[in-house]
Amino acid sequence: MAFTNRLKTTILLTGDLALFYLSLYLALLLRYQSPVSEKIWSAHQIPFFCIHLLWLFIFYINNLYEIKTFSSLKIIIKRATHALTIMAVLAALIFYLLPGAGIAPKTILFIDIIILAPLLILWRKTFWSLAKKGSKTKTLFFGNSKEVEETVTHLKENAQIGYEPTIVLSGVDKNLPDLIKQYGIQLIVASENIMRSPEGAKMFYEQALPLGVSIMGFPDFYEIIFGKIPLSMVNEIWFLENLREINKKSFEMMKRMFDVTGAALLGLPTLFLIPFAALAIKINSNGPVFYKHERVGKNGKIFKIIKFRSMIKDAEKNGAVWAATKDKRITKVGSILRKTRIDELPQLWNILKGELSFVGPRPERPEFVKTLEEKIPHYSIRHLVKPGASGWAQINYPYGASVEDAIKKLQYDLYYIKNRSVTLDLSIFLKTTMVMLRSAGR
């Protein structure tokens, strides 16, 4: 699956890049009303090469290369339109602030965007159609569970991912070779209890491998498809096998350097904003400017997180309560601060102190943690790493305020803990920035 989607992503990206240069060539052709000479083409190469790289980056953080999230053509077009708008604005700003020597980039850029937009939309419509109709990996599932049902349904509704769920078997089947030949099975996905049982291991080894069928454990397959861990289908052995390297010293050192540098750079504009935010908060409602409350950090250590106050004074006089989507305790100014994420900026101090990172599982309050640890298996595992201002769960799951939401978010947190790396952290950081921009624009 990883290879298939990587290939699809490469094709999609290559097509985008080809259209970038095709639209540029056509824009130059229209602008100069004559064949594009080598001199004119060369003069536009460097500025537009930089712009094209920026555009690819904008497409990436808008999830336009995440094939498995292409749930509908409507969503793809919406994402592409949003990205094209940002692309046009940023490119125009760059050309106005840094005008090129000897070329007229502003006019050419305008023509370029007009040509490029419909071409990119048409290309994505074509790609969507081909991805839906393309060949699929015929897959046989072993094991009955709600996660298997969820996966089968999801794959049927998202053919672009490239898997065709063909059969679901509850346990060991002596007719496995016949089923493989009859349905053309290429991949077997088995639950851990079947995979690890002597009968299951023998069946796969003797009856499936000789026929060239690939075999994968269900948790690994589920993780690839959804970017989260199937919580009810993993046990202590799974954690021992997959979380062996908890302290990644080199990674943690690089992460800390990034945190300190980023917090220091963002701290300067934050200092500028503090008087204005403080004045707005004070005018709107009585109470302190900043709000501090306890959170559970790495290894269960308690620390106090700091934010701009966004709720009325004494909002929790009756005890800690999860904030609702349209919480009446939130002030008018607080609503703006939350929407733009400005209320989170004081947490830069927590990052500088080393209590928090830019990326990691979002820290929860001790009162809630106690309840969640009692109700959710393996919940304490998320405290093995430093918490973050944003995380994999935050960019993949909407705001949650219940035990059920906490369970779903924990699945994403466990995925992050297992797969954390510089690349994943950078991806989360950049996509968080895009989420913030979208929220601020609503």
C-alpha positions in Angstrom: 0.0 0.0 0.0 2.8 2.4 1.0 4.4 1.9 -2.4 1.1 2.3 -4.3 0.2 5.6 -2.6 3.8 6.9 -2.9 3.6 6.2 -6.6 0.3 8.0 -6.9 1.6 11.0 -5.0 4.6 11.2 -7.2 2.4 11.1 -10.3 0.1 13.8 -8.9 3.0 16.0 -7.9 4.8 15.6 -11.2 1.6 16.5 -13.0 1.3 19.7 -10.9 4.9 20.7 -11.7 4.3 20.1 -15.4 1.2 22.3 -15.3 3.1 25.0 -13.5 5.6 25.3 -16.3 3.0 24.8 -19.1 0.9 27.7 -17.7 4.1 29.8 -17.4 5.0 29.1 -21.0 1.5 30.0 -22.2 1.5 33.1 -20.0 4.7 34.3 -21.6 3.3 33.5 -25.0 0.3 35.7 -24.4 2.2 38.4 -22.7 4.8 38.9 -25.5 2.5 37.9 -28.4 5.4 36.0 -30.0 7.3 32.7 -29.6 9.0 32.5 -26.3 12.7 33.0 -26.8 15.4 31.3 -24.8 16.4 34.7 -23.3 12.9 35.4 -22.1 12.4 31.9 -20.7 15.8 32.0 -18.9 15.0 35.5 -17.4 11.8 34.0 -15.7 13.4 30.7 -14.6 14.8 31.6 -11.2 11.8 33.8 -9.8 9.2 31.3 -11.0 11.2 28.3 -9.9 11.1 29.7 -6.3 7.4 30.5 -6.7 6.7 26.9 -8.0 8.5 25.4 -4.9 6.4 27.6 -2.7 3.2 26.5 -4.5 4.1 22.8 -4.0 4.6 23.5 -0.3 1.2 25.2 -0.1 -0.4 22.2 -1.8 1.4 19.9 0.7 0.2 21.6 3.8 -3.3 21.7 2.4 -3.2 17.9 2.2 -3.5 17.9 -1.6 -1.0 15.0 -1.8 -2.6 12.9 0.9 -4.3 10.4 -1.4 -6.0 8.5 1.4 -7.9 11.6 2.6 -9.4 12.2 -0.9 -12.9 11.2 0.3 -14.7 13.1 -2.5 -14.1 15.2 -5.5 -15.9 18.1 -3.8 -13.3 18.1 -1.0 -10.4 17.9 -3.4 -11.7 20.9 -5.4 -12.4 22.9 -2.2 -8.8 22.2 -1.0 -7.3 23.1 -4.4 -9.3 26.4 -4.6 -8.2 27.3 -1.1 -4.6 26.5 -1.9 -4.8 28.4 -5.2 -6.0 31.5 -3.4 -3.1 31.4 -1.0 -0.7 30.7 -3.8 -1.8 33.8 -5.8 -1.7 36.1 -2.8 1.8 35.0 -1.6 3.2 35.1 -5.1 1.8 38.6 -5.7 3.3 39.8 -2.4 6.7 38.3 -3.2 6.8 39.9 -6.6 5.7 43.3 -5.3 8.1 43.3 -2.5 11.0 41.8 -4.4 10.5 42.9 -8.1 12.6 41.1 -10.7 15.1 42.9 -12.8 14.3 43.2 -16.5 11.1 41.2 -16.3 7.4 42.0 -15.7 6.4 39.3 -13.3 3.2 40.9 -12.0 1.4 40.9 -15.3 2.8 37.4 -16.2 1.8 36.1 -12.7 -1.8 37.3 -13.2 -2.0 35.6 -16.6 -0.2 32.5 -15.2 -2.8 32.1 -12.4 -5.7 32.6 -14.7 -4.4 29.7 -17.0 -3.2 27.5 -14.1 -6.3 27.4 -12.0 -8.6 25.6 -14.4 -5.8 23.3 -15.5 -5.1 22.2 -12.0 -8.8 21.6 -11.2 -9.1 19.6 -14.5 -6.0 17.6 -13.7 -7.3 16.7 -10.2 -10.7 15.7 -11.6 -8.8 13.4 -14.1 -6.6 12.0 -11.4 -9.6 11.3 -9.1 -11.3 9.4 -11.9 -8.3 7.3 -12.7 -7.5 6.6 -9.0 -11.1 5.4 -8.4 -11.1 3.2 -11.5 -7.5 1.9 -11.2 -6.4 -1.6 -10.2 -6.9 -2.5 -6.6 -5.1 -4.9 -4.3 -7.5 -7.7 -3.5 -7.5 -8.1 0.2 -8.6 -10.9 2.6 -9.2 -10.0 6.3 -8.9 -12.5 9.1 -10.8 -11.6 12.3 -14.1 -10.1 13.2 -14.2 -6.7 15.1 -15.7 -3.3 14.8 -12.2 -2.1 13.6 -12.2 -4.6 10.8 -15.8 -3.6 9.8 -14.7 0.1 9.9 -11.7 -0.6 7.7 -13.7 -2.7 5.2 -16.3 0.0 4.9 -13.7 2.8 4.6 -11.9 1.0 1.8 -15.1 0.4 -0.1 -16.0 4.0 0.1 -12.5 5.2 -0.8 -11.5 3.2 -3.8 -8.7 5.7 -4.5 -6.7 4.2 -1.6 -6.1 1.1 -3.8 -7.5 -1.8 -1.8 -10.5 -4.1 -2.6 -11.7 -5.9 0.5 -12.8 -9.2 -0.9 -13.4 -11.6 1.9 -13.6 -11.4 5.7 -13.0 -14.7 7.6 -13.4 -15.1 11.4 -10.7 -17.7 11.9 -8.4 -20.4 10.5 -9.7 -21.8 7.2 -8.5 -25.1 5.6 -9.7 -23.9 2.2 -7.4 -20.8 2.2 -5.5 -21.8 -1.0 -8.7 -22.3 -2.9 -10.0 -18.9 -1.8 -6.8 -17.2 -2.7 -6.9 -18.7 -6.3 -10.7 -18.1 -6.7 -10.7 -14.5 -5.7 -7.2 -13.5 -6.8 -6.1 -12.5 -3.3 -2.9 -10.5 -3.1 -2.8 -9.4 0.5 -3.9 -11.1 3.8 -4.6 -8.8 6.8 -4.9 -10.8 10.0 -5.7 -9.8 13.6 -2.9 -10.3 16.2 -4.5 -13.3 17.9 -4.8 -15.2 14.6 -1.4 -14.1 13.4 0.3 -15.2 16.6 -1.6 -18.5 17.1 0.3 -21.7 16.1 -2.6 -22.7 13.8 -2.7 -19.3 12.1 1.1 -19.0 11.7 1.2 -22.5 10.2 -1.7 -21.7 7.8 -0.1 -18.5 6.5 3.3 -20.1 6.2 2.2 -23.3 4.4 -0.9 -22.1 2.4 -0.4 -18.4 1.7 3.3 -17.7 1.3 3.9 -20.3 -1.4 1.2 -18.6 -3.5 3.0 -15.3 -3.3 0.5 -13.6 -1.1 1.7 -10.8 1.2 0.7 -11.0 4.9 0.3 -8.1 7.3 -0.9 -7.7 10.9 -4.1 -5.8 11.3 -2.7 -3.1 13.6 0.0 -2.2 11.1 -2.5 -2.1 8.2 -5.0 0.0 10.2 -2.2 2.4 11.1 -1.3 2.9 7.5 -4.8 3.5 6.4 -6.0 5.7 9.2 -2.8 7.2 10.7 -3.8 5.9 14.2 -3.6 2.8 16.4 -6.5 0.4 16.8 -6.6 0.8 20.6 -8.9 -2.2 21.4 -6.7 -4.6 19.3 -3.3 -3.9 20.8 -2.0 -5.3 24.1 1.1 -5.0 26.4 3.2 -7.1 24.0 2.4 -4.7 21.1 3.6 -1.8 23.2 6.8 -3.6 24.2 7.6 -4.4 20.6 6.7 -1.0 19.1 7.7 1.4 21.8 11.2 0.0 22.5 13.0 3.3 21.7 11.3 5.8 24.0 14.2 8.1 24.5 15.5 9.0 21.0 18.4 11.1 22.2 19.4 12.7 18.9 15.8 13.4 17.9 15.0 14.9 21.3 18.1 17.1 21.2 17.1 18.5 17.7 13.5 18.9 18.9 14.6 20.9 21.9 16.8 23.2 19.7 13.8 23.8 17.4 11.6 24.5 20.4 13.9 27.0 21.9 14.7 28.8 18.6 11.0 28.8 17.5 9.8 30.1 20.9 12.4 32.8 21.0 11.5 34.0 17.5 7.8 33.9 18.1 8.3 35.5 21.5 9.1 38.9 20.0 5.8 39.5 18.2 4.1 38.0 21.2 5.6 40.7 23.5 4.2 43.3 21.1 0.7 41.7 21.2 0.5 41.4 25.0 -0.5 45.0 25.7 -3.3 45.0 23.1 -4.6 41.6 24.1 -4.5 42.6 27.8 -6.4 45.8 27.1 -9.1 44.0 25.1 -9.5 41.3 27.8 -9.8 43.9 30.6 -12.3 46.0 28.7 -14.4 43.0 27.9 -14.6 41.4 31.3 -13.3 41.5 34.9 -10.5 39.2 35.9 -6.8 38.5 35.2 -5.2 38.8 31.8 -3.5 35.5 32.0 -5.0 32.2 33.1 -2.9 29.4 34.7 -4.0 25.9 35.3 -2.3 22.5 35.9 -1.6 20.0 33.2 0.1 16.6 33.2 3.4 16.6 31.5 6.1 14.0 30.6 6.3 11.1 33.1 3.2 12.4 34.8 4.9 15.5 36.1 2.4 18.4 36.9 3.1 21.8 35.5 1.1 25.0 35.1 0.3 26.1 31.6 -0.3 29.7 30.8 -2.8 31.3 28.4 -4.6 34.6 27.8 -7.8 34.3 29.6 -10.7 33.6 27.2 -13.5 32.8 29.7 -15.4 34.8 32.3 -13.8 35.2 35.8 -14.3 32.2 38.0 -15.5 30.1 35.0 -14.6 26.9 37.0 -15.7 27.9 40.5 -17.7 24.6 40.6 -14.8 22.5 39.4 -13.0 21.5 36.2 -15.3 21.1 33.2 -14.5 20.3 29.5 -15.0 23.3 27.3 -17.9 22.9 24.9 -17.9 24.0 21.2 -20.2 27.0 22.0 -19.3 27.4 25.6 -21.3 30.3 27.2 -18.4 30.9 29.6 -16.2 32.2 26.7 -16.2 36.0 26.4 -16.5 37.9 23.1 -12.8 38.8 23.1 -12.0 35.3 24.3 -13.8 33.9 21.2 -11.6 35.9 18.9 -8.5 34.9 20.9 -9.4 31.2 20.6 -10.4 31.5 16.9 -7.1 33.0 16.0 -5.1 30.9 18.5 -3.7 34.1 20.1 -4.8 32.8 23.5 -2.2 30.0 23.1 0.8 32.3 22.5 1.8 32.7 26.2 2.6 28.9 26.1 5.8 29.9 24.5 7.0 30.5 28.0 6.2 26.8 28.8 8.1 25.8 25.7 11.2 27.8 26.7 11.1 26.3 30.2 11.1 22.8 28.7 7.6 21.8 30.1 6.0 21.8 26.7 7.1 21.3 23.1 5.6 22.7 19.9 4.6 19.2 18.9 3.4 16.3 21.1 0.3 14.9 22.7 -1.8 17.8 24.0 -1.4 17.9 27.8 -4.6 17.2 29.8 -5.7 18.4 33.2 -5.0 16.2 36.2 -8.7 16.0 37.1 -9.5 14.6 33.7 -6.4 12.4 33.5 -7.4 10.5 36.6 -10.8 9.7 35.1 -9.5 8.8 31.7 -6.8 6.5 33.1 -9.5 4.6 34.9 -11.8 4.3 31.8 -9.3 4.0 28.9 -6.7 1.2 28.6 -3.1 2.4 28.1 -4.0 6.1 28.5 -0.9 6.7 30.6 1.3 5.7 27.7 0.8 9.2 26.2 2.8 10.6 29.1 6.0 8.9 28.0 6.9 11.8 25.8 6.8 15.6 26.3 3.4 17.1 25.6 2.9 19.7 22.8 1.1 22.9 22.0 -0.2 20.9 19.0 -0.1 17.3 17.9 -1.1 14.6 15.5 -4.5 14.2 17.2 -5.2 18.0 16.9 -4.7 18.1 13.1 -6.6 14.8 12.5 -9.5 15.0 15.0 -11.9 17.9 15.8 -12.1 19.4 19.3 -13.1 16.7 21.8 -14.8 17.1 25.2 -15.8 13.6 26.3 -14.3 10.2 27.2 -15.3 8.9 23.8 -13.4 11.8 22.1 -10.4 11.1 24.4 -10.3 7.5 23.2 -10.2 8.5 19.6 -7.5 11.1 20.2 -5.4 8.6 22.1 -5.3 6.5 19.0 -3.6 9.3 17.2 -1.4 10.1 20.1 -0.1 6.5 20.2 0.6 6.7 16.4 2.7 9.8 17.1 4.6 8.3 20.0 5.4 5.2 17.8 6.4 7.1 14.7 7.7 10.4 16.0 10.5 11.9 13.9 11.8 15.2 12.6 9.8 14.8 9.4 6.6 14.0 11.3 7.1 16.9 13.7 7.7 19.3 10.9 4.6 18.1 9.0 2.5 18.6 12.1 3.9 22.0 12.8 3.3 23.2 9.2 -0.2 21.8 9.0 -1.1 23.3 12.4 -0.1 26.7 10.9 -2.4 26.1 8.0 -5.3 25.1 10.4 -4.7 28.3 12.3 -4.8 30.4 9.1 -8.1 28.7 8.1 -9.6 29.3 11.5 -8.6 32.9 11.5 -10.1 33.4 8.1 -13.6 32.2 9.1 
